[in-house]
Amino acid sequence: MKTVNANYFDGLSALQQAVALNIAQGQLEVRGEKLIRAEPLSNIRISAKLGSAPRLLNFAGGGHCEVNNHADFEALLRDAGVLPQSLLSRMEGSWRHALTATVLSIVIAIASFYWGLPWVANIAAGRIPDSVSLSIDTHFLDAVDKGLVQASQLSQARQKKLRKRFDNLRAMHGLPPHQLEFRSSKVIGANAFALPGGTVVVTDQLIALASNDEEVLAVLAHELGHVSERHPMRQLLQSSVVGLAMTWYLGDISSLLAAAPTMLLETNYSRNFERRADRYAASMLRENGIAPARLADMLEKLEKSHRGAVKESGEQPSRIARFLSTHPDTAERIRDLRGDGSRQ
């Protein structure tokens, strides 16, 4: 009579008892030094084979056996006419199935990163209170004001004039009030960027680069496009999976606030975000009697300015390529804004 060694647990204590298992006439017989038990196989739940983990035989009336010798136990089941493996264990034992599962897992992981995470970030960004977004803006400005940027050298009259035109620009488009901040920075150079709470920062260097105020307003309209669709918050959340999880599931914003300044400075918007902000700016500029071509003019100037700064800094072309690859082709954006391209 073929038997298989196992360990028996009565379900009432942690004590185990060495037993021998046998199958006869549809029943599992369990025999130990102080135990004889017989149970119909139909009343026993047999776990699937998973690696080297013990197989568990759970009895309907309580108690279970653990079997470590998989080969002998499967032979015992086969002799009794019982399918020895579940679908899961058969898949685990096949290299083809294992390879398919591995490839599928990789595909799912990539899809989650490129489509799932942005989708969740979009939903989460819309549910974050305005007070939290404004806190992120405050933390960011406090961080960069400690050395990365300096106070603007523009006169108060010049700042007041630009703020008034900025307010008229967004009011005409039906946007709520947004704060416009002026800073000077040789490190950042000619630039403007939007923060998650709706604050827009513009550097003295960008204003100096512009030929007129309409070109400055065109860039600010582009940044308001990012604000309107919450691109800064969405990009911030996507850049911090941990921060996203803490904010979305636990409501704890501390990790997000701490990481925000660094991640916002290192973030480059996706091609889709940039195109949408361009289209938003074009619509806003038309409503205010400004030609969208003014943004195209500034894109040309900014590209030349940034390329010149990169050459002066001695950075390798590969780094330039990596930076530019995150943005739509500038020539294509310029054509669209000037109405020369097929897409509007």
ROMI-602861 format. One line per 5 residues: number of its first residue (from 1); their letters; for each residue x, y, z of C-alpha. Coordinates in steps of 0.001 Angstrom, whole numbers. Example, Ala and Ser with C-alpha at 12.3 -4.5 7.8 and 13.67 -1.06 7.14 Angstrom:
// ROMI-602861
1 = as = 12300 -4500 7800; 13670 -1060 7140
This chain:
// ROMI-602861
1 = mktvn = 0 0 0; 1490 3337 -1110; 1622 5986 1589; 2923 9553 1834; 4372 11138 4972
6 = anyfd = 2754 14325 6255; 2278 16436 9382; -1167 16565 10968; -2641 19483 12946; -5912 19003 14798
11 = glsal = -6884 22704 14548; -7168 23007 18314; -3493 23398 19222; -134 24122 17587; 1071 20560 18142
16 = qqava = 1885 18546 15037; 1834 14792 14604; 3701 12741 12014; 1234 10721 9967; 1049 8566 6834
21 = lniaq = -1530 9282 4138; -3245 6748 1925; -6194 6882 -451; -8592 3936 -635; -12136 3748 -2039
26 = gqlev = -12430 7529 -2374; -11333 8231 1167; -8156 9729 2550; -6819 7691 5461; -4640 9447 8010
31 = rgekl = -2674 7195 10364; -389 8319 13156; 910 6957 16437; -2194 8152 18248; -4467 8929 15327
36 = iraep = -6601 7142 12786; -8824 9326 10627; -10648 8714 7356; -12322 11473 5316; -14042 11383 1889
41 = lsnir = -11871 13184 -664; -14891 15284 -1604; -14810 16817 1886; -11136 17775 1701; -9861 21036 170
46 = isakl = -6423 20435 -1366; -4308 23533 -2005; -2626 24109 -5369; 1024 23325 -5847; 2993 26564 -5570
51 = gsapr = 6743 26156 -5733; 8179 24318 -2753; 5472 25455 -332; 3748 22588 1527; 458 21329 102
56 = llnfa = -2376 21835 2570; -5185 19307 3017; -7979 21045 4931; -10648 18796 6460; -14262 19931 6492
61 = ggghc = -14624 18997 10165; -11482 20880 11241; -7777 20134 11200; -5392 19865 8276; -2323 18071 6949
66 = evnnh = 828 19544 5449; 2584 17559 2719; 6146 18439 1693; 6820 15567 -711; 5027 16889 -3795
71 = adfea = 6076 14140 -6197; 4893 11250 -3989; 1665 13039 -3114; 850 13673 -6785; 1603 10019 -7545
76 = llrda = -809 9050 -4766; -3486 11285 -6259; -2912 9937 -9772; -3198 6343 -8571; -6514 7270 -6990
81 = gvlpq = -7704 8877 -10249; -7576 12425 -8882; -6248 15354 -10972; -3000 16131 -9183; -2631 19772 -10179
86 = sllsr = -4802 22827 -10429; -4706 25078 -13469; -2520 27517 -11538; 55 24900 -10616; 101 23515 -14168
91 = megsw = 773 27012 -15496; 3535 27484 -12919; 5194 24284 -14064; 5244 25278 -17740; 8064 27550 -18928
96 = rhalt = 5855 28812 -21741; 3159 29861 -19312; 5746 31357 -16978; 7308 33348 -19834; 3893 34542 -20995
101 = atvls = 3014 35625 -17454; 6334 37477 -17130; 5873 39325 -20421; 2267 40152 -19520; 3369 41499 -16137
106 = iviai = 5948 43746 -17808; 3365 45026 -20311; 898 45751 -17509; 3589 47562 -15509; 4563 49728 -18501
111 = asfyw = 921 50450 -19343; 239 51399 -15727; 3164 53820 -15753; 2388 55502 -19075; -1432 55478 -18962
116 = glpwv = -2622 54353 -15535; -545 56746 -13425; -1409 59842 -15534; -5090 58870 -15374; -5024 58553 -11576
121 = aniaa = -2964 61756 -11277; -5549 63615 -13355; -8351 62478 -11044; -6334 63177 -7896; -5296 66656 -9098
126 = gripd = -8945 67643 -9447; -9700 66604 -5860; -6839 68341 -4090; -8171 71410 -2227; -7076 74849 -3422
131 = svsls = -5569 75514 7; -3173 72588 -489; -2204 73745 -3980; -1483 77247 -2685; 630 75744 113
136 = idthf = 2748 74013 -2524; 3225 77364 -4298; 4343 78966 -1039; 6792 76140 -287; 8208 76367 -3805
141 = ldavd = 8758 80133 -3695; 10294 79916 -215; 12706 77239 -1462; 13839 78996 -4653; 14063 82400 -2957
146 = kglvq = 16824 81011 -719; 19407 81101 -3484; 18187 79955 -6867; 16395 83208 -7707; 16728 86802 -6629
151 = asqls = 14284 89645 -6264; 13155 91179 -9531; 15008 94272 -10701; 11932 95590 -12510; 10523 98821 -11170
156 = qarqk = 7299 98665 -9199; 5600 100686 -11929; 6688 98149 -14567; 5517 95212 -12435; 2185 96940 -11766
161 = klrkr = 1636 97534 -15475; 2338 93889 -16378; 145 92602 -13534; -2727 94761 -14728; -2438 93446 -18282
166 = fdnlr = -2101 89899 -16916; -5294 90335 -14864; -7153 91698 -17898; -5921 88759 -19948; -7223 86061 -17593
171 = amhgl = -10412 88009 -16650; -11417 88257 -20328; -11121 84454 -20515; -13228 83940 -17372; -10401 82687 -15144
176 = pphql = -10339 83349 -11390; -7582 85621 -10015; -4057 84220 -10219; -912 85632 -8689; 1901 86837 -10962
181 = efrss = 5379 86769 -9396; 8514 88409 -10778; 11980 87007 -10129; 15478 87330 -11575; 17740 84318 -12083
186 = kviga = 20835 83714 -14167; 20437 79986 -13443; 16880 79723 -14783; 17407 82398 -17416; 14608 83607 -19670
191 = nafal = 11672 81584 -18429; 8147 81530 -17073; 6397 78681 -15283; 3125 77915 -13551; 2819 76373 -10083
196 = pggtv = 112 73936 -8888; -1828 76619 -7013; -2095 78843 -10086; 809 81182 -9310; 2717 82168 -12454
201 = vvtdq = 6393 83124 -12166; 8189 85114 -14877; 11852 86106 -14881; 13345 89491 -15681; 15421 87739 -18325
206 = liala = 12302 86701 -20270; 10856 90200 -20109; 14157 91611 -21390; 14154 89058 -24217; 10674 90120 -25412
211 = sndee = 10320 92900 -27967; 7033 94113 -26467; 4514 93364 -23729; 2317 91319 -26073; 5078 88735 -26365
216 = vlavl = 5327 88554 -22563; 1549 88183 -22294; 1640 85425 -24917; 3990 83395 -22720; 1844 84089 -19652
221 = ahelg = -1243 82926 -21567; 571 79662 -22320; 1302 79216 -18599; -2340 79947 -17761; -3203 77100 -20128
226 = hvser = -1151 74800 -17907; -2903 76226 -14833; -6385 75790 -16326; -5830 72066 -16958; -3902 71563 -13697
231 = hpmrq = -818 70384 -15550; 1603 71445 -12764; -250 69413 -10118; -742 66437 -12431; 2940 66418 -13357
236 = llqss = 3948 66782 -9713; 1794 63835 -8698; 3088 61714 -11568; 6664 62533 -10537; 6077 61236 -7035
241 = vvgla = 4271 57924 -6904; 4703 57856 -3136; 3384 61392 -2833; 450 60496 -5053; -400 57465 -2923
246 = mtwyl = -122 59435 317; -2257 62271 -1024; -4861 60140 -2795; -5350 57340 -270; -4327 58771 3086
251 = gdiss = -4890 62477 2693; -1351 63154 3987; 217 65975 1966; 3442 66356 3959; 5603 64251 1646
256 = llaaa = 4203 66044 -1402; 4911 69471 76; 8472 68494 991; 9306 67152 -2463; 7452 69781 -4507
261 = ptmll = 10219 72399 -5014; 12760 69926 -6402; 10308 68042 -8597; 8705 71193 -10020; 12095 72565 -11058
266 = etnys = 13071 69279 -12716; 9741 68719 -14476; 9362 69025 -18234; 5830 68889 -19539; 4778 66184 -21955
271 = rnfer = 4288 66938 -25623; 529 66716 -25188; 528 69168 -22266; 2578 71694 -24249; 319 71462 -27303
276 = radry = -2814 71888 -25202; -1324 74931 -23462; -425 76399 -26875; -4006 75977 -28097; -5344 77478 -24876
281 = aasml = -3010 80464 -25232; -3995 81014 -28870; -7683 81177 -27903; -6993 83509 -24973; -4830 85833 -27063
286 = rengi = -7429 86127 -29830; -10089 87055 -27256; -7784 89851 -26086; -6984 91119 -29560; -3455 89708 -29593
291 = aparl = -2198 87564 -32457; -1155 84011 -31444; 1940 84664 -33563; 3309 86648 -30620; 3765 83339 -28772
296 = admle = 5467 81900 -31848; 7845 84877 -31845; 8736 84227 -28217; 9233 80507 -28812; 11847 81352 -31438
301 = kleks = 13610 83752 -29103; 13477 81373 -26138; 14857 78484 -28175; 17791 80588 -29367; 18359 81889 -25845
306 = hrgav = 18325 78425 -24256; 20539 76910 -26930; 23019 79728 -26411; 22977 79173 -22659; 23581 75462 -23135
311 = kesge = 26559 76104 -25413; 28066 78528 -22917; 27655 76012 -20080; 29520 73323 -22050; 26794 70662 -21704
316 = qpsri = 27018 67675 -24007; 24651 67440 -27021; 23113 64270 -25583; 21787 66243 -22638; 20386 68877 -24980
321 = arfls = 18639 66173 -26971; 17158 64642 -23834; 15772 68007 -22736; 14304 68942 -26121; 12800 65485 -26613
326 = thpdt = 10226 66221 -23899; 8793 69102 -25899; 6977 69139 -29231; 9152 70250 -32125; 9462 74025 -31773
331 = aerir = 9175 74635 -35516; 5926 72644 -35551; 4513 74659 -32655; 5497 77905 -34371; 3786 76870 -37613
336 = dlrgd = 591 75999 -35747; 563 79290 -33830; 1126 81329 -36973; -1566 79404 -38810; 831 77893 -41347
341 = gsrq = 348 74280 -40206; -2487 71877 -40826; -3400 71672 -37127; -4912 74557 -35232
